[in-house]
Amino acid sequence: MDSTTNDAYIDDFARFIQASPSSYHAVAEAARRLDEAGFSQLDEADDWGAEGDAASPATAEARHYVLRDGAIIAWIRPAGATATTPFRILGSHTDSPGFKLKPKPTITNRGWLQAGVEVYGGPLLNSWLDRELELAGRLVTRDGTEHLVRTGPYLRIPQLAIHLDREVNSGLTLDKQRHTTPVYGVGHTGDLVAHLAGLAGVAAWEVSGYDMLTADTQAPARFGDDGQLFAAGRMDNLSSVYAGLVALIGSGAAAGAGVADSSDDESNISVLAAFDHEELGSESRSGASGPLLDDVLSRVGAGLGATPTDRLRAYAASWCLSADAGHAIHPNYPERHDPVNTPIAGGGPLLKINANQRYATDAQGAALWARSCERAGVSYQEFVSNNAVPCGSTIGPLTATRLGIRTVDVGVPLLSMHSARELCHVNDPVALSAAIGAFFAGA
């Protein structure tokens, strides 16, 4: 991969991040790109036809996607697929840590207008201080219509001045209820729901519900020596969503890097699965612990005439790459990492391993990842936690447990994971997408 390929990929990745301030915006942007690439949307409530894929008989290639709230499943079923054709699945998630708007969100306090928010997931709280934030997500009116809304720069969580806390540099402790309430104005007028409704073009009284989350509004940026480093919000886990999207479409930066179009391989059905609510544990109808992936795969199989036994045979030969961001070694805190396995930024995507199955990788999965990276012409690095530092988890073990599909955990190495603004090397997201393309192509 040359610098031109990297530049094009990172520039478009930045555009994807800016278009995706919430999980709902992320799937809308993914759907827009899929539409442009010739995919068509299917509605879960519709009959997908006798062949399973609407308007796509089993003898023809099918390119479709399904939306469920803040999740999206997209797939390419090749013309040669049969009832026992296995799946190659790229699993990822669309949500990121931050703050979610509470009911009755307009607060007046000491002359300030503030927004009532609840902590979403596990953000690095201090990283959200003194940033211009926006609210983004969906409003739902009384008739059930959804409206995507984003405010642009609107909120800020102000830090207490050092003059009023002389010991702050000795240790900052934030009370999640008292110290993380953002300001957005002064006075006693400025109803927040009315403002959001106005952006959606509806009256405030029509709004019956909303899922609105905060996002940092600072644009992604390259910096450092030769522009090697890339900083942006929500790379955990839009880095994987975008990498899988580019690889599935088989065009743009990944195709320019020489990755095969996933539709060229007729021995697998390629699937992009981007779930919501991973940062909360994935237990929702649009999360990886829910039925969404199994629902879609079952219907695709039914379109090929699969019996229950055929479905189990297909799953037994299938693979899932669980792609989620991981940790590069931190130069200021090396003791927090394993002393031998020390992945560096720019060294390639991670193969994530954990003895206690917090990651689903086993020896067969390691071999699959090695083949995929070799075919893509990229290097990779192994990540394992320090024994004294608890290991996080991903959707990988959930997918493996629910469906019995062999799963391997991978991802881009980051610094500042769960910060409002995370950091990676520009080469690693490109390499991840290339390896995913090789995986889709049957490596």
C-alpha positions as a Markdown table, in Angstrom:
| # | Residue | x | y | z |
|---|---|---|---|---|
| 1 | Met | 0.0 | 0.0 | 0.0 |
| 2 | Asp | 1.5 | 3.3 | -1.0 |
| 3 | Ser | 1.0 | 6.7 | 0.5 |
| 4 | Thr | -1.6 | 7.8 | -2.0 |
| 5 | Thr | -3.7 | 4.8 | -1.0 |
| 6 | Asn | -3.3 | 5.6 | 2.6 |
| 7 | Asp | -4.1 | 9.3 | 2.0 |
| 8 | Ala | -7.3 | 8.5 | 0.1 |
| 9 | Tyr | -8.5 | 6.0 | 2.7 |
| 10 | Ile | -7.8 | 8.2 | 5.7 |
| 11 | Asp | -9.4 | 11.3 | 4.1 |
| 12 | Asp | -12.6 | 9.3 | 3.4 |
| 13 | Phe | -12.5 | 7.6 | 6.8 |
| 14 | Ala | -12.5 | 11.1 | 8.3 |
| 15 | Arg | -15.5 | 12.0 | 6.2 |
| 16 | Phe | -17.3 | 8.9 | 7.4 |
| 17 | Ile | -16.6 | 9.8 | 11.1 |
| 18 | Gln | -17.9 | 13.3 | 10.6 |
| 19 | Ala | -21.1 | 11.9 | 9.0 |
| 20 | Ser | -21.5 | 9.5 | 12.0 |
| 21 | Pro | -21.9 | 11.4 | 15.3 |
| 22 | Ser | -24.3 | 8.7 | 16.6 |
| 23 | Ser | -25.0 | 5.0 | 15.8 |
| 24 | Tyr | -28.1 | 6.1 | 13.9 |
| 25 | His | -26.2 | 8.4 | 11.7 |
| 26 | Ala | -23.5 | 5.8 | 11.2 |
| 27 | Val | -25.9 | 3.3 | 9.8 |
| 28 | Ala | -27.6 | 5.9 | 7.7 |
| 29 | Glu | -24.2 | 6.9 | 6.2 |
| 30 | Ala | -23.3 | 3.2 | 5.6 |
| 31 | Ala | -26.7 | 2.7 | 3.9 |
| 32 | Arg | -26.1 | 5.7 | 1.7 |
| 33 | Arg | -22.8 | 4.3 | 0.6 |
| 34 | Leu | -24.3 | 0.8 | 0.0 |
| 35 | Asp | -27.0 | 2.4 | -2.1 |
| 36 | Glu | -24.4 | 4.1 | -4.3 |
| 37 | Ala | -22.6 | 0.7 | -4.7 |
| 38 | Gly | -25.7 | -1.0 | -6.0 |
| 39 | Phe | -27.0 | -2.6 | -2.8 |
| 40 | Ser | -30.7 | -2.5 | -2.0 |
| 41 | Gln | -32.5 | -2.3 | 1.3 |
| 42 | Leu | -34.8 | -5.0 | 2.6 |
| 43 | Asp | -37.5 | -4.4 | 5.2 |
| 44 | Glu | -37.6 | -7.1 | 8.0 |
| 45 | Ala | -41.4 | -6.8 | 8.0 |
| 46 | Asp | -41.7 | -7.6 | 4.3 |
| 47 | Asp | -41.8 | -11.0 | 2.6 |
| 48 | Trp | -38.4 | -11.3 | 1.0 |
| 49 | Gly | -39.9 | -13.5 | -1.7 |
| 50 | Ala | -39.9 | -17.2 | -2.4 |
| 51 | Glu | -36.2 | -17.0 | -3.0 |
| 52 | Gly | -35.5 | -15.2 | 0.3 |
| 53 | Asp | -33.9 | -12.2 | -1.2 |
| 54 | Ala | -36.5 | -9.9 | -2.8 |
| 55 | Ala | -36.1 | -9.5 | -6.5 |
| 56 | Ser | -32.9 | -11.7 | -6.4 |
| 57 | Pro | -33.5 | -15.3 | -7.5 |
| 58 | Ala | -31.1 | -17.8 | -6.0 |
| 59 | Thr | -29.4 | -18.1 | -9.4 |
| 60 | Ala | -28.3 | -14.4 | -9.4 |
| 61 | Glu | -26.0 | -12.4 | -7.2 |
| 62 | Ala | -27.7 | -10.5 | -4.4 |
| 63 | Arg | -26.5 | -7.4 | -2.7 |
| 64 | His | -28.8 | -6.3 | 0.1 |
| 65 | Tyr | -28.8 | -4.7 | 3.6 |
| 66 | Val | -31.2 | -4.5 | 6.6 |
| 67 | Leu | -31.4 | -1.7 | 9.2 |
| 68 | Arg | -32.5 | -2.3 | 12.7 |
| 69 | Asp | -32.4 | 0.9 | 14.8 |
| 70 | Gly | -28.6 | 1.7 | 15.1 |
| 71 | Ala | -27.4 | -1.5 | 13.5 |
| 72 | Ile | -27.0 | -2.6 | 9.9 |
| 73 | Ile | -26.4 | -6.0 | 8.3 |
| 74 | Ala | -25.3 | -6.0 | 4.7 |
| 75 | Trp | -24.4 | -9.0 | 2.5 |
| 76 | Ile | -23.3 | -10.2 | -0.9 |
| 77 | Arg | -24.7 | -13.6 | -1.9 |
| 78 | Pro | -22.9 | -14.8 | -5.0 |
| 79 | Ala | -24.7 | -16.4 | -7.9 |
| 80 | Gly | -23.2 | -19.8 | -7.1 |
| 81 | Ala | -24.4 | -19.9 | -3.5 |
| 82 | Thr | -26.2 | -23.0 | -2.3 |
| 83 | Ala | -28.1 | -24.0 | 0.8 |
| 84 | Thr | -24.9 | -25.0 | 2.6 |
| 85 | Thr | -22.7 | -22.1 | 1.4 |
| 86 | Pro | -20.8 | -20.7 | 4.5 |
| 87 | Phe | -20.8 | -17.1 | 5.7 |
| 88 | Arg | -17.8 | -14.8 | 6.1 |
| 89 | Ile | -18.9 | -12.2 | 8.6 |
| 90 | Leu | -17.2 | -9.0 | 9.7 |
| 91 | Gly | -18.7 | -8.1 | 13.1 |
| 92 | Ser | -18.3 | -4.6 | 14.5 |
| 93 | His | -20.3 | -2.0 | 16.5 |
| 94 | Thr | -21.6 | 1.5 | 15.7 |
| 95 | Asp | -21.8 | 3.0 | 19.2 |
| 96 | Ser | -19.2 | 4.8 | 21.3 |
| 97 | Pro | -19.0 | 5.9 | 24.9 |
| 98 | Gly | -20.2 | 9.4 | 25.9 |
| 99 | Phe | -23.4 | 10.8 | 27.4 |
| 100 | Lys | -27.1 | 10.3 | 26.5 |
| 101 | Leu | -29.8 | 12.9 | 27.0 |
| 102 | Lys | -32.2 | 12.2 | 29.9 |
| 103 | Pro | -35.9 | 12.9 | 30.0 |
| 104 | Lys | -36.8 | 16.5 | 31.1 |
| 105 | Pro | -33.3 | 17.5 | 29.9 |
| 106 | Thr | -33.6 | 21.3 | 30.2 |
| 107 | Ile | -32.1 | 22.4 | 33.6 |
| 108 | Thr | -31.7 | 25.9 | 34.9 |
| 109 | Asn | -29.0 | 26.2 | 37.5 |
| 110 | Arg | -27.5 | 29.5 | 38.9 |
| 111 | Gly | -28.5 | 31.3 | 35.8 |
| 112 | Trp | -27.0 | 28.7 | 33.5 |
| 113 | Leu | -28.9 | 26.5 | 31.0 |
| 114 | Gln | -27.7 | 22.9 | 31.3 |
| 115 | Ala | -28.6 | 19.6 | 29.7 |
| 116 | Gly | -29.5 | 16.6 | 31.8 |
| 117 | Val | -27.4 | 13.7 | 30.6 |
| 118 | Glu | -26.6 | 10.1 | 31.7 |
| 119 | Val | -23.2 | 8.5 | 31.2 |
| 120 | Tyr | -23.3 | 6.0 | 28.3 |
| 121 | Gly | -20.8 | 3.2 | 28.5 |
| 122 | Gly | -17.4 | 3.8 | 30.0 |
| 123 | Pro | -16.0 | 7.1 | 28.7 |
| 124 | Leu | -12.8 | 8.6 | 29.9 |
| 125 | Leu | -14.7 | 11.4 | 31.7 |
| 126 | Asn | -11.9 | 13.9 | 31.9 |
| 127 | Ser | -11.4 | 13.8 | 28.1 |
| 128 | Trp | -14.9 | 15.3 | 27.6 |
| 129 | Leu | -14.2 | 18.4 | 29.6 |
| 130 | Asp | -13.9 | 21.8 | 27.8 |
| 131 | Arg | -14.9 | 20.5 | 24.4 |
| 132 | Glu | -17.6 | 21.8 | 22.1 |
| 133 | Leu | -20.0 | 18.9 | 21.9 |
| 134 | Glu | -23.1 | 18.2 | 19.8 |
| 135 | Leu | -26.2 | 16.2 | 20.4 |
| 136 | Ala | -26.9 | 13.6 | 17.7 |
| 137 | Gly | -29.4 | 10.8 | 17.3 |
| 138 | Arg | -33.1 | 10.3 | 16.5 |
| 139 | Leu | -36.3 | 11.9 | 17.6 |
| 140 | Val | -39.5 | 9.9 | 17.3 |
| 141 | Thr | -42.8 | 11.7 | 16.9 |
| 142 | Arg | -46.2 | 10.5 | 18.1 |
| 143 | Asp | -47.0 | 8.7 | 14.8 |
| 144 | Gly | -43.7 | 6.7 | 15.1 |
| 145 | Thr | -41.8 | 8.6 | 12.5 |
| 146 | Glu | -38.0 | 8.8 | 13.1 |
| 147 | His | -36.1 | 12.0 | 12.5 |
| 148 | Leu | -32.3 | 12.0 | 12.4 |
| 149 | Val | -31.0 | 15.2 | 14.2 |
| 150 | Arg | -27.6 | 16.7 | 15.0 |
| 151 | Thr | -27.1 | 20.1 | 16.6 |
| 152 | Gly | -23.6 | 20.9 | 15.7 |
| 153 | Pro | -21.5 | 22.6 | 18.5 |
| 154 | Tyr | -24.0 | 23.2 | 21.3 |
| 155 | Leu | -22.8 | 21.9 | 24.6 |
| 156 | Arg | -19.7 | 22.1 | 26.8 |
| 157 | Ile | -18.8 | 20.4 | 30.1 |
| 158 | Pro | -16.7 | 23.2 | 31.8 |
| 159 | Gln | -13.9 | 22.2 | 34.1 |
| 160 | Leu | -13.4 | 24.0 | 37.4 |
| 161 | Ala | -10.6 | 26.6 | 37.2 |
| 162 | Ile | -7.3 | 25.7 | 39.0 |
| 163 | His | -7.7 | 28.8 | 41.1 |
| 164 | Leu | -10.8 | 27.1 | 42.7 |
| 165 | Asp | -9.1 | 23.7 | 43.1 |
| 166 | Arg | -5.4 | 24.1 | 43.7 |
| 167 | Glu | -5.0 | 20.3 | 44.1 |
| 168 | Val | -6.6 | 19.4 | 40.8 |
| 169 | Asn | -3.3 | 18.4 | 39.2 |
| 170 | Ser | -2.7 | 15.9 | 42.0 |
| 171 | Gly | -5.8 | 14.0 | 41.0 |
| 172 | Leu | -9.0 | 14.8 | 39.3 |
| 173 | Thr | -12.2 | 13.1 | 40.6 |
| 174 | Leu | -15.5 | 13.7 | 38.7 |
| 175 | Asp | -18.9 | 13.0 | 40.2 |
| 176 | Lys | -20.9 | 11.6 | 37.3 |
| 177 | Gln | -24.1 | 13.4 | 38.4 |
| 178 | Arg | -22.7 | 16.8 | 39.6 |
| 179 | His | -19.7 | 17.4 | 37.5 |
| 180 | Thr | -20.5 | 16.2 | 34.0 |
| 181 | Thr | -23.6 | 18.3 | 33.3 |
| 182 | Pro | -23.0 | 20.4 | 30.2 |
| 183 | Val | -23.9 | 24.0 | 29.7 |
| 184 | Tyr | -25.5 | 25.4 | 26.6 |
| 185 | Gly | -26.7 | 28.9 | 27.5 |
| 186 | Val | -27.8 | 31.4 | 30.2 |
| 187 | Gly | -31.1 | 32.6 | 31.3 |
| 188 | His | -34.5 | 30.8 | 31.7 |
| 189 | Thr | -35.5 | 30.2 | 28.2 |
| 190 | Gly | -34.0 | 27.7 | 25.8 |
| 191 | Asp | -36.0 | 24.5 | 26.0 |
| 192 | Leu | -33.7 | 21.7 | 24.7 |
| 193 | Val | -36.4 | 19.4 | 23.3 |
| 194 | Ala | -38.0 | 22.4 | 21.4 |
| 195 | His | -34.6 | 23.2 | 19.9 |
| 196 | Leu | -34.2 | 19.6 | 18.7 |
| 197 | Ala | -37.7 | 19.5 | 17.4 |
| 198 | Gly | -37.1 | 22.6 | 15.4 |
| 199 | Leu | -34.0 | 21.0 | 13.8 |
| 200 | Ala | -36.3 | 18.1 | 12.8 |
| 201 | Gly | -38.9 | 20.4 | 11.4 |
| 202 | Val | -41.6 | 19.3 | 13.9 |
| 203 | Ala | -43.4 | 20.9 | 16.9 |
| 204 | Ala | -42.0 | 20.1 | 20.3 |
| 205 | Trp | -45.4 | 18.6 | 21.4 |
| 206 | Glu | -45.1 | 16.0 | 18.6 |
| 207 | Val | -41.9 | 14.6 | 20.1 |
| 208 | Ser | -42.7 | 11.5 | 22.1 |
| 209 | Gly | -39.2 | 10.0 | 22.5 |
| 210 | Tyr | -35.6 | 10.5 | 21.6 |
| 211 | Asp | -32.2 | 8.7 | 21.6 |
| 212 | Met | -29.7 | 11.6 | 21.6 |
| 213 | Leu | -26.1 | 11.2 | 22.5 |
| 214 | Thr | -23.1 | 13.6 | 22.7 |
| 215 | Ala | -20.3 | 13.7 | 20.2 |
| 216 | Asp | -17.1 | 15.8 | 20.0 |
| 217 | Thr | -17.4 | 18.3 | 17.1 |
| 218 | Gln | -13.6 | 18.7 | 16.5 |
| 219 | Ala | -12.8 | 17.5 | 13.0 |
| 220 | Pro | -10.5 | 14.5 | 12.6 |
| 221 | Ala | -6.9 | 15.5 | 11.9 |
| 222 | Arg | -3.6 | 14.1 | 10.8 |
| 223 | Phe | -0.5 | 15.3 | 12.6 |
| 224 | Gly | 3.0 | 14.5 | 13.7 |
| 225 | Asp | 6.0 | 13.5 | 11.8 |
| 226 | Asp | 5.1 | 13.2 | 8.1 |
| 227 | Gly | 1.4 | 13.2 | 9.2 |
| 228 | Gln | 1.7 | 9.6 | 10.4 |
| 229 | Leu | -0.8 | 10.0 | 13.3 |
| 230 | Phe | -4.5 | 10.4 | 13.1 |
| 231 | Ala | -6.8 | 11.7 | 15.8 |
| 232 | Ala | -10.6 | 11.5 | 15.9 |
| 233 | Gly | -13.6 | 10.7 | 18.0 |
| 234 | Arg | -15.4 | 7.4 | 17.9 |
| 235 | Met | -12.7 | 5.3 | 16.2 |
| 236 | Asp | -13.8 | 2.7 | 18.7 |
| 237 | Asn | -15.4 | 1.4 | 16.7 |
| 238 | Leu | -16.1 | 3.3 | 13.5 |
| 239 | Ser | -12.6 | 2.2 | 12.4 |
| 240 | Ser | -13.9 | -1.4 | 12.1 |
| 241 | Val | -17.3 | -0.4 | 10.6 |
| 242 | Tyr | -15.7 | 1.7 | 7.9 |
| 243 | Ala | -13.0 | -0.9 | 7.2 |
| 244 | Gly | -15.7 | -3.6 | 6.8 |
| 245 | Leu | -17.8 | -1.4 | 4.7 |
| 246 | Val | -15.0 | -0.5 | 2.3 |
| 247 | Ala | -14.0 | -4.2 | 2.1 |
| 248 | Leu | -17.5 | -5.4 | 1.4 |
| 249 | Ile | -18.2 | -2.8 | -1.3 |
| 250 | Gly | -14.9 | -3.8 | -2.8 |
| 251 | Ser | -14.2 | -0.4 | -4.2 |
| 252 | Gly | -12.5 | 2.9 | -3.1 |
| 253 | Ala | -9.3 | 2.8 | -1.1 |
| 254 | Ala | -9.4 | -1.0 | -0.4 |
| 255 | Ala | -9.8 | -1.8 | -4.1 |
| 256 | Gly | -7.0 | 0.6 | -4.9 |
| 257 | Ala | -4.8 | -1.3 | -2.5 |
| 258 | Gly | -5.3 | -4.5 | -4.6 |
| 259 | Val | -7.9 | -6.2 | -2.4 |
| 260 | Ala | -10.1 | -8.6 | -4.3 |
| 261 | Asp | -13.8 | -7.7 | -4.7 |
| 262 | Ser | -15.6 | -9.9 | -2.2 |
| 263 | Ser | -18.2 | -10.8 | -4.8 |
| 264 | Asp | -15.5 | -12.5 | -6.9 |
| 265 | Asp | -15.5 | -15.5 | -4.5 |
| 266 | Glu | -18.5 | -17.9 | -4.9 |
| 267 | Ser | -17.5 | -20.2 | -2.0 |
| 268 | Asn | -18.7 | -17.7 | 0.7 |
| 269 | Ile | -21.5 | -15.3 | 1.4 |
| 270 | Ser | -19.8 | -12.0 | 2.6 |
| 271 | Val | -21.6 | -10.2 | 5.5 |
| 272 | Leu | -21.0 | -6.9 | 7.3 |
| 273 | Ala | -22.6 | -6.9 | 10.7 |
| 274 | Ala | -22.4 | -3.6 | 12.6 |
| 275 | Phe | -24.3 | -3.8 | 15.9 |
| 276 | Asp | -25.4 | -1.2 | 18.4 |
| 277 | His | -25.0 | -1.1 | 22.2 |
| 278 | Glu | -21.7 | -3.0 | 22.4 |
| 279 | Glu | -20.5 | -0.4 | 24.9 |
| 280 | Leu | -23.4 | -1.3 | 27.2 |
| 281 | Gly | -22.9 | -5.1 | 26.9 |
| 282 | Ser | -24.8 | -5.8 | 23.6 |
| 283 | Glu | -28.0 | -7.0 | 25.2 |
| 284 | Ser | -30.6 | -5.3 | 23.0 |
| 285 | Arg | -32.6 | -6.1 | 19.9 |
| 286 | Ser | -29.9 | -4.4 | 17.8 |
| 287 | Gly | -26.9 | -5.6 | 19.9 |
| 288 | Ala | -24.7 | -8.7 | 19.2 |
| 289 | Ser | -26.5 | -10.6 | 22.0 |
| 290 | Gly | -29.8 | -10.1 | 20.2 |
| 291 | Pro | -31.3 | -12.1 | 17.4 |
| 292 | Leu | -30.5 | -9.8 | 14.5 |
| 293 | Leu | -27.6 | -11.6 | 12.9 |
| 294 | Asp | -29.3 | -15.0 | 13.2 |
| 295 | Asp | -32.5 | -13.6 | 11.8 |
| 296 | Val | -30.8 | -12.3 | 8.7 |
| 297 | Leu | -28.6 | -15.3 | 8.1 |
| 298 | Ser | -31.6 | -17.6 | 8.5 |
| 299 | Arg | -33.6 | -15.7 | 6.0 |
| 300 | Val | -30.7 | -15.6 | 3.5 |
| 301 | Gly | -30.4 | -19.4 | 3.9 |
| 302 | Ala | -34.1 | -19.9 | 3.5 |
| 303 | Gly | -33.8 | -18.1 | 0.2 |
| 304 | Leu | -31.4 | -20.8 | -0.9 |
| 305 | Gly | -33.8 | -23.6 | 0.2 |
| 306 | Ala | -31.8 | -24.4 | 3.4 |
| 307 | Thr | -33.2 | -27.0 | 5.8 |
| 308 | Pro | -32.4 | -26.7 | 9.5 |
| 309 | Thr | -29.6 | -29.2 | 8.9 |
| 310 | Asp | -28.3 | -27.2 | 6.0 |
| 311 | Arg | -28.2 | -24.1 | 8.2 |
| 312 | Leu | -26.1 | -25.9 | 10.8 |
| 313 | Arg | -23.7 | -27.2 | 8.1 |
| 314 | Ala | -23.3 | -23.7 | 6.7 |
| 315 | Tyr | -22.6 | -22.3 | 10.2 |
| 316 | Ala | -20.1 | -25.1 | 10.9 |
| 317 | Ala | -18.0 | -23.9 | 7.9 |
| 318 | Ser | -18.5 | -20.2 | 8.5 |
| 319 | Trp | -16.1 | -17.7 | 10.1 |
| 320 | Cys | -16.6 | -14.3 | 11.9 |
| 321 | Leu | -14.0 | -11.6 | 12.3 |
| 322 | Ser | -14.9 | -9.7 | 15.3 |
| 323 | Ala | -13.2 | -6.3 | 14.6 |
| 324 | Asp | -13.0 | -3.9 | 17.5 |
| 325 | Ala | -10.3 | -1.4 | 18.4 |
| 326 | Gly | -7.5 | -2.6 | 20.7 |
| 327 | His | -4.6 | -1.1 | 22.6 |
| 328 | Ala | -1.2 | 0.0 | 21.2 |
| 329 | Ile | 1.5 | 0.1 | 23.8 |
| 330 | His | 1.5 | 3.5 | 25.7 |
| 331 | Pro | 5.0 | 5.0 | 26.0 |
| 332 | Asn | 4.2 | 6.7 | 29.2 |
| 333 | Tyr | 2.6 | 3.6 | 30.9 |
| 334 | Pro | 4.5 | 0.6 | 29.6 |
| 335 | Glu | 4.0 | -1.3 | 32.8 |
| 336 | Arg | 0.2 | -1.5 | 32.0 |
| 337 | His | 1.0 | -3.8 | 29.0 |
| 338 | Asp | 2.3 | -7.3 | 28.7 |
| 339 | Pro | 6.1 | -7.1 | 28.8 |
| 340 | Val | 6.6 | -9.2 | 25.7 |
| 341 | Asn | 3.6 | -8.6 | 23.4 |
| 342 | Thr | 3.9 | -4.9 | 22.8 |
| 343 | Pro | 2.0 | -3.8 | 19.7 |
| 344 | Ile | 3.0 | -0.5 | 18.3 |
| 345 | Ala | 1.1 | 2.1 | 16.3 |
| 346 | Gly | 1.8 | 1.5 | 12.6 |
| 347 | Gly | 2.8 | -2.1 | 13.1 |
| 348 | Gly | -0.4 | -3.5 | 11.6 |
| 349 | Pro | -3.8 | -4.6 | 12.9 |
| 350 | Leu | -4.1 | -6.7 | 16.1 |
| 351 | Leu | -4.8 | -10.3 | 16.6 |
| 352 | Lys | -6.5 | -10.2 | 20.1 |
| 353 | Ile | -6.0 | -13.2 | 22.3 |
| 354 | Asn | -7.2 | -13.9 | 25.9 |
| 355 | Ala | -6.9 | -17.2 | 27.8 |
| 356 | Asn | -10.3 | -16.6 | 29.5 |
| 357 | Gln | -12.2 | -16.1 | 26.3 |
| 358 | Arg | -12.8 | -12.4 | 26.7 |
| 359 | Tyr | -11.7 | -12.6 | 23.0 |
| 360 | Ala | -12.8 | -15.5 | 20.9 |
| 361 | Thr | -9.5 | -16.1 | 19.1 |
| 362 | Asp | -8.1 | -19.7 | 19.1 |
| 363 | Ala | -5.3 | -21.4 | 17.2 |
| 364 | Gln | -7.4 | -22.0 | 14.1 |
| 365 | Gly | -8.5 | -18.3 | 14.2 |
| 366 | Ala | -4.9 | -17.2 | 14.4 |
| 367 | Ala | -4.1 | -19.3 | 11.3 |
| 368 | Leu | -7.0 | -17.7 | 9.4 |
| 369 | Trp | -5.9 | -14.2 | 10.3 |
| 370 | Ala | -2.3 | -15.0 | 9.3 |
| 371 | Arg | -3.6 | -16.2 | 5.9 |
| 372 | Ser | -5.8 | -13.1 | 5.4 |
| 373 | Cys | -3.0 | -10.7 | 6.3 |
| 374 | Glu | -0.5 | -12.6 | 4.0 |
| 375 | Arg | -3.0 | -12.5 | 1.1 |
| 376 | Ala | -3.5 | -8.8 | 1.7 |
| 377 | Gly | 0.2 | -8.1 | 1.9 |
| 378 | Val | 0.0 | -6.6 | 5.4 |
| 379 | Ser | 1.7 | -7.4 | 8.8 |
| 380 | Tyr | -0.2 | -7.9 | 12.0 |
| 381 | Gln | 0.6 | -7.9 | 15.7 |
| 382 | Glu | -0.6 | -10.0 | 18.6 |
| 383 | Phe | -2.2 | -8.4 | 21.6 |
| 384 | Val | -2.6 | -10.0 | 25.0 |
| 385 | Ser | -3.4 | -8.2 | 28.3 |
| 386 | Asn | -1.0 | -7.8 | 31.3 |
| 387 | Asn | -2.1 | -10.5 | 33.8 |
| 388 | Ala | -2.6 | -7.7 | 36.5 |
| 389 | Val | -4.9 | -5.6 | 34.2 |
| 390 | Pro | -8.4 | -6.9 | 33.6 |
| 391 | Cys | -9.2 | -7.6 | 29.9 |
| 392 | Gly | -12.1 | -6.0 | 28.1 |
| 393 | Ser | -14.3 | -8.0 | 25.8 |
| 394 | Thr | -16.0 | -7.7 | 22.4 |
| 395 | Ile | -18.9 | -9.0 | 20.4 |
| 396 | Gly | -16.7 | -12.0 | 19.4 |
| 397 | Pro | -17.4 | -14.3 | 22.3 |
| 398 | Leu | -21.1 | -13.4 | 22.0 |
| 399 | Thr | -21.4 | -14.3 | 18.3 |
| 400 | Ala | -19.5 | -17.5 | 18.9 |
| 401 | Thr | -21.7 | -18.5 | 21.8 |
| 402 | Arg | -25.0 | -17.6 | 20.1 |
| 403 | Leu | -24.4 | -19.1 | 16.7 |
| 404 | Gly | -21.5 | -21.6 | 17.1 |
| 405 | Ile | -19.6 | -19.8 | 14.3 |
| 406 | Arg | -15.8 | -19.9 | 14.7 |
| 407 | Thr | -14.7 | -16.4 | 15.6 |
| 408 | Val | -11.4 | -14.5 | 15.8 |
| 409 | Asp | -10.9 | -11.1 | 17.4 |
| 410 | Val | -8.9 | -8.4 | 15.6 |
| 411 | Gly | -8.8 | -4.6 | 15.4 |
| 412 | Val | -6.8 | -1.4 | 15.0 |
| 413 | Pro | -4.3 | -0.5 | 17.8 |
| 414 | Leu | -5.3 | 2.9 | 19.5 |
| 415 | Leu | -4.0 | 5.1 | 22.2 |
| 416 | Ser | -6.6 | 6.9 | 24.4 |
| 417 | Met | -9.4 | 4.4 | 23.8 |
| 418 | His | -12.7 | 5.7 | 25.1 |
| 419 | Ser | -11.5 | 9.2 | 25.1 |
| 420 | Ala | -13.5 | 11.8 | 23.3 |
| 421 | Arg | -10.7 | 11.8 | 20.9 |
| 422 | Glu | -8.7 | 8.7 | 20.1 |
| 423 | Leu | -5.3 | 8.2 | 18.3 |
| 424 | Cys | -4.0 | 5.7 | 15.7 |
| 425 | His | -1.3 | 5.5 | 13.0 |
| 426 | Val | -2.6 | 6.1 | 9.5 |
| 427 | Asn | -1.3 | 2.8 | 8.2 |
| 428 | Asp | -3.3 | 0.6 | 10.5 |
| 429 | Pro | -6.9 | 1.3 | 9.5 |
| 430 | Val | -5.9 | 0.8 | 5.8 |
| 431 | Ala | -4.2 | -2.5 | 6.6 |
| 432 | Leu | -7.3 | -3.7 | 8.6 |
| 433 | Ser | -9.6 | -3.1 | 5.6 |
| 434 | Ala | -7.2 | -4.8 | 3.3 |
| 435 | Ala | -7.1 | -7.9 | 5.5 |
| 436 | Ile | -10.9 | -7.9 | 5.8 |
| 437 | Gly | -11.1 | -7.8 | 2.0 |
| 438 | Ala | -8.8 | -10.9 | 1.8 |
| 439 | Phe | -10.9 | -12.6 | 4.5 |
| 440 | Phe | -14.1 | -11.9 | 2.5 |
| 441 | Ala | -12.4 | -13.3 | -0.6 |
| 442 | Gly | -11.8 | -16.6 | 1.0 |
| 443 | Ala | -8.2 | -16.5 | 2.5 |
